[in-house]
Amino acid sequence: MPWYAWLILVIALGSIVGSLLMLRDTAKKLPLTEEQLKRIHERNAEQDAKDNRER
């Protein structure tokens, strides 16, 4: 492969890795209240029960 093909390949991979690292660094947890967490856990339990009934 010619040198410029390697250069394009390295730039593309660097761009992908750099974007993923930047995305990881800027990700933040959602601040949820206790009531919201409780509702989420209840819905997850309901969906798990529904999935188990369907099997």
N, CA, C and O atoms as a GROMACS GRO file, in nm:
protein
  220
    1MET      N    1   0.085  -0.118   0.000
    1MET     CA    2   0.000   0.000   0.000
    1MET      C    3   0.089   0.124   0.000
    1MET      O    4   0.193   0.127   0.066
    2PRO      N    5   0.048   0.226  -0.074
    2PRO     CA    6   0.129   0.349  -0.074
    2PRO      C    7   0.119   0.422   0.060
    2PRO      O    8   0.030   0.397   0.140
    3TRP      N    9   0.214   0.512   0.082
    3TRP     CA   10   0.223   0.581   0.210
    3TRP      C   11   0.099   0.664   0.239
    3TRP      O   12   0.060   0.676   0.355
    4TYR      N   13   0.036   0.722   0.138
    4TYR     CA   14  -0.080   0.809   0.163
    4TYR      C   15  -0.202   0.726   0.203
    4TYR      O   16  -0.291   0.778   0.272
    5ALA      N   17  -0.209   0.603   0.162
    5ALA     CA   18  -0.319   0.516   0.206
    5ALA      C   19  -0.304   0.487   0.356
    5ALA      O   20  -0.402   0.487   0.430
    6TRP      N   21  -0.182   0.462   0.399
    6TRP     CA   22  -0.156   0.441   0.542
    6TRP      C   23  -0.190   0.566   0.622
    6TRP      O   24  -0.246   0.558   0.731
    7LEU      N   25  -0.155   0.682   0.566
    7LEU     CA   26  -0.184   0.809   0.633
    7LEU      C   27  -0.335   0.829   0.650
    7LEU      O   28  -0.380   0.869   0.757
    8ILE      N   29  -0.411   0.803   0.546
    8ILE     CA   30  -0.557   0.816   0.553
    8ILE      C   31  -0.614   0.717   0.655
    8ILE      O   32  -0.704   0.752   0.731
    9LEU      N   33  -0.562   0.596   0.657
    9LEU     CA   34  -0.608   0.495   0.751
    9LEU      C   35  -0.579   0.537   0.895
    9LEU      O   36  -0.666   0.523   0.982
   10VAL      N   37  -0.462   0.589   0.922
   10VAL     CA   38  -0.424   0.633   1.056
   10VAL      C   39  -0.510   0.752   1.098
   10VAL      O   40  -0.554   0.759   1.213
   11ILE      N   41  -0.534   0.846   1.008
   11ILE     CA   42  -0.617   0.962   1.040
   11ILE      C   43  -0.761   0.918   1.071
   11ILE      O   44  -0.822   0.970   1.165
   12ALA      N   45  -0.814   0.826   0.994
   12ALA     CA   46  -0.950   0.778   1.016
   12ALA      C   47  -0.962   0.708   1.152
   12ALA      O   48  -1.055   0.734   1.227
   13LEU      N   49  -0.869   0.620   1.182
   13LEU     CA   50  -0.872   0.549   1.311
   13LEU      C   51  -0.853   0.646   1.427
   13LEU      O   52  -0.919   0.633   1.530
   14GLY      N   53  -0.764   0.743   1.411
   14GLY     CA   54  -0.742   0.843   1.515
   14GLY      C   55  -0.867   0.926   1.539
   14GLY      O   56  -0.899   0.960   1.652
   15SER      N   57  -0.936   0.959   1.432
   15SER     CA   58  -1.059   1.036   1.444
   15SER      C   59  -1.166   0.956   1.519
   15SER      O   60  -1.237   1.011   1.604
   16ILE      N   61  -1.178   0.829   1.489
   16ILE     CA   62  -1.278   0.744   1.556
   16ILE      C   63  -1.244   0.730   1.704
   16ILE      O   64  -1.331   0.750   1.789
   17VAL      N   65  -1.121   0.698   1.735
   17VAL     CA   66  -1.080   0.680   1.874
   17VAL      C   67  -1.093   0.811   1.951
   17VAL      O   68  -1.139   0.812   2.065
   18GLY      N   69  -1.053   0.921   1.890
   18GLY     CA   70  -1.064   1.051   1.955
   18GLY      C   71  -1.209   1.088   1.984
   18GLY      O   72  -1.239   1.141   2.090
   19SER      N   73  -1.297   1.061   1.891
   19SER     CA   74  -1.440   1.090   1.911
   19SER      C   75  -1.497   1.006   2.025
   19SER      O   76  -1.575   1.056   2.106
   20LEU      N   77  -1.460   0.879   2.030
   20LEU     CA   78  -1.510   0.793   2.137
   20LEU      C   79  -1.459   0.838   2.273
   20LEU      O   80  -1.533   0.837   2.371
   21LEU      N   81  -1.333   0.879   2.280
   21LEU     CA   82  -1.278   0.927   2.407
   21LEU      C   83  -1.344   1.057   2.450
   21LEU      O   84  -1.372   1.076   2.568
   22MET      N   85  -1.370   1.146   2.355
   22MET     CA   86  -1.437   1.272   2.388
   22MET      C   87  -1.581   1.245   2.434
   22MET      O   88  -1.629   1.310   2.528
   23LEU      N   89  -1.649   1.152   2.371
   23LEU     CA   90  -1.784   1.117   2.411
   23LEU      C   91  -1.786   1.060   2.552
   23LEU      O   92  -1.876   1.091   2.630
   24ARG      N   93  -1.688   0.976   2.585
   24ARG     CA   94  -1.680   0.918   2.718
   24ARG      C   95  -1.655   1.025   2.824
   24ARG      O   96  -1.712   1.020   2.933
   25ASP      N   97  -1.570   1.121   2.792
   25ASP     CA   98  -1.535   1.226   2.887
   25ASP      C   99  -1.650   1.322   2.913
   25ASP      O  100  -1.661   1.377   3.023
   26THR      N  101  -1.736   1.343   2.815
   26THR     CA  102  -1.844   1.439   2.831
   26THR      C  103  -1.973   1.375   2.880
   26THR      O  104  -2.070   1.446   2.907
   27ALA      N  105  -1.977   1.243   2.894
   27ALA     CA  106  -2.098   1.176   2.942
   27ALA      C  107  -2.116   1.204   3.090
   27ALA      O  108  -2.021   1.198   3.168
   28LYS      N  109  -2.240   1.235   3.129
   28LYS     CA  110  -2.270   1.264   3.268
   28LYS      C  111  -2.390   1.180   3.312
   28LYS      O  112  -2.477   1.147   3.232
   29LYS      N  113  -2.392   1.148   3.439
   29LYS     CA  114  -2.506   1.076   3.493
   29LYS      C  115  -2.623   1.171   3.507
   29LYS      O  116  -2.605   1.290   3.533
   30LEU      N  117  -2.744   1.118   3.490
   30LEU     CA  118  -2.863   1.199   3.506
   30LEU      C  119  -2.894   1.212   3.655
   30LEU      O  120  -2.900   1.112   3.726
   31PRO      N  121  -2.914   1.334   3.702
   31PRO     CA  122  -2.952   1.350   3.843
   31PRO      C  123  -3.100   1.316   3.862
   31PRO      O  124  -3.187   1.393   3.822
   32LEU      N  125  -3.127   1.202   3.922
   32LEU     CA  126  -3.265   1.157   3.944
   32LEU      C  127  -3.298   1.164   4.092
   32LEU      O  128  -3.214   1.140   4.178
   33THR      N  129  -3.424   1.198   4.119
   33THR     CA  130  -3.469   1.199   4.258
   33THR      C  131  -3.499   1.056   4.302
   33THR      O  132  -3.506   0.965   4.220
   34GLU      N  133  -3.517   1.038   4.432
   34GLU     CA  134  -3.548   0.904   4.484
   34GLU      C  135  -3.681   0.854   4.428
   34GLU      O  136  -3.696   0.735   4.400
   35GLU      N  137  -3.777   0.945   4.411
   35GLU     CA  138  -3.907   0.905   4.357
   35GLU      C  139  -3.894   0.857   4.213
   35GLU      O  140  -3.957   0.758   4.175
   36GLN      N  141  -3.815   0.926   4.133
   36GLN     CA  142  -3.795   0.885   3.994
   36GLN      C  143  -3.725   0.750   3.987
   36GLN      O  144  -3.763   0.665   3.907
   37LEU      N  145  -3.624   0.729   4.072
   37LEU     CA  146  -3.556   0.600   4.075
   37LEU      C  147  -3.651   0.488   4.115
   37LEU      O  148  -3.646   0.379   4.059
   38LYS      N  149  -3.737   0.516   4.212
   38LYS     CA  150  -3.834   0.416   4.257
   38LYS      C  151  -3.927   0.378   4.142
   38LYS      O  152  -3.955   0.260   4.120
   39ARG      N  153  -3.978   0.479   4.068
   39ARG     CA  154  -4.067   0.451   3.956
   39ARG      C  155  -3.998   0.371   3.847
   39ARG      O  156  -4.058   0.283   3.786
   40ILE      N  157  -3.871   0.403   3.821
   40ILE     CA  158  -3.795   0.330   3.720
   40ILE      C  159  -3.779   0.183   3.761
   40ILE      O  160  -3.797   0.093   3.679
   41HIS      N  161  -3.745   0.160   3.888
   41HIS     CA  162  -3.728   0.023   3.934
   41HIS      C  163  -3.860  -0.053   3.930
   41HIS      O  164  -3.862  -0.172   3.898
   42GLU      N  165  -3.971   0.014   3.961
   42GLU     CA  166  -4.102  -0.051   3.955
   42GLU      C  167  -4.135  -0.089   3.811
   42GLU      O  168  -4.183  -0.200   3.786
   43ARG      N  169  -4.111   0.001   3.717
   43ARG     CA  170  -4.139  -0.029   3.576
   43ARG      C  171  -4.051  -0.143   3.526
   43ARG      O  172  -4.098  -0.229   3.451
   44ASN      N  173  -3.925  -0.144   3.566
   44ASN     CA  174  -3.836  -0.254   3.525
   44ASN      C  175  -3.886  -0.387   3.580
   44ASN      O  176  -3.883  -0.488   3.510
   45ALA      N  177  -3.931  -0.387   3.705
   45ALA     CA  178  -3.983  -0.510   3.765
   45ALA      C  179  -4.110  -0.555   3.692
   45ALA      O  180  -4.128  -0.674   3.667
   46GLU      N  181  -4.197  -0.460   3.657
   46GLU     CA  182  -4.318  -0.496   3.582
   46GLU      C  183  -4.284  -0.554   3.446
   46GLU      O  184  -4.343  -0.654   3.405
   47GLN      N  185  -4.189  -0.494   3.376
   47GLN     CA  186  -4.151  -0.545   3.245
   47GLN      C  187  -4.085  -0.682   3.255
   47GLN      O  188  -4.108  -0.769   3.171
   48ASP      N  189  -4.003  -0.703   3.358
   48ASP     CA  190  -3.942  -0.835   3.378
   48ASP      C  191  -4.049  -0.940   3.403
   48ASP      O  192  -4.042  -1.050   3.347
   49ALA      N  193  -4.149  -0.906   3.486
   49ALA     CA  194  -4.257  -1.000   3.513
   49ALA      C  195  -4.336  -1.029   3.386
   49ALA      O  196  -4.373  -1.144   3.360
   50LYS      N  197  -4.361  -0.927   3.307
   50LYS     CA  198  -4.436  -0.944   3.181
   50LYS      C  199  -4.356  -1.033   3.084
   50LYS      O  200  -4.413  -1.122   3.021
   51ASP      N  201  -4.224  -1.008   3.074
   51ASP     CA  202  -4.141  -1.091   2.987
   51ASP      C  203  -4.140  -1.236   3.031
   51ASP      O  204  -4.143  -1.327   2.948
   52ASN      N  205  -4.134  -1.259   3.164
   52ASN     CA  206  -4.134  -1.397   3.215
   52ASN      C  207  -4.266  -1.466   3.187
   52ASN      O  208  -4.269  -1.586   3.160
   53ARG      N  209  -4.378  -1.392   3.194
   53ARG     CA  210  -4.508  -1.452   3.165
   53ARG      C  211  -4.520  -1.489   3.017
   53ARG      O  212  -4.583  -1.589   2.983
   54GLU      N  213  -4.459  -1.409   2.930
   54GLU     CA  214  -4.467  -1.434   2.786
   54GLU      C  215  -4.384  -1.553   2.742
   54GLU      O  216  -4.409  -1.608   2.634
   55ARG      N  217  -4.287  -1.593   2.819
   55ARG     CA  218  -4.202  -1.706   2.782
   55ARG      C  219  -4.269  -1.835   2.808
   55ARG      O  220  -4.212  -1.941   2.782
   0.00000   0.00000   0.00000
